[in-house]
């Protein structure tokens, strides 16, 4: 494939004092990168260069203040977002300056994706508390991207080769989950998921969705809770009436096993850890976070900033490489 036929993908730096710069540096040194996409890094030139030097990675990474799709060369490039001093940064210790740089990289990448300069964006991990302290009042990446793109309803999908899960509720206390569930929210989540799967992953097929129950044994006839009867089952019936291939509510302790063996294309989960625990059990290093419903393509790593190992040179770039490959495949599918 000609280099100019490869999708242009923006990669955001993530938290400068997390493992984002390290896994980006390792990815820049990976021999497969140039065969997957034309990468553009949005971040701090000195921070990225410092990581590359520490790791002995000699890849060329010219830094620019502006970005033009038509001027991209064969090598990765970096769009300068901030001017941090690497010697002053302490791994795992965010500051107002690092937090501002973290947010600015996302904002700039989204701007270029919306204008057509990028075919997709891939985001390195951020620290949500640091994001809030920098003045951006979002509970996470997904909500920030929805706001930046003026999108009302989005879905977080975590995916690997054996399992895909989507979340009806995302970042909230477990005690709040029942009150946040509704027939409408489940219907929207499943509809966006089905549309996204058809567009990007299984064109020409009707996606098979399994809806997980909230309570043990799917409520056991309301013995362990009534949400299955009052919310989840009615949502499944409404989705079937819309022509979607949806089943459930399925007991959570068996549905992921069936999905991982190919029975379903995705599992609709009621809360964060219900979906993330089985996903990370199977795909801890190569899982990908995908935001469906946005007007742009966005994937991300499925791990956090890993402050405990930041700066030690031992972080794996596997999830970032998977996220880049997934973004590239989605970009090609959408052409």
Order of alpha helices (4+ residues) and beta strands (2+ residues): beta-alpha-alpha-beta-alpha-beta-beta-alpha-beta-alpha-alpha-beta-beta-alpha-alpha-beta-alpha-beta-alpha-beta-alpha-beta-beta-alpha
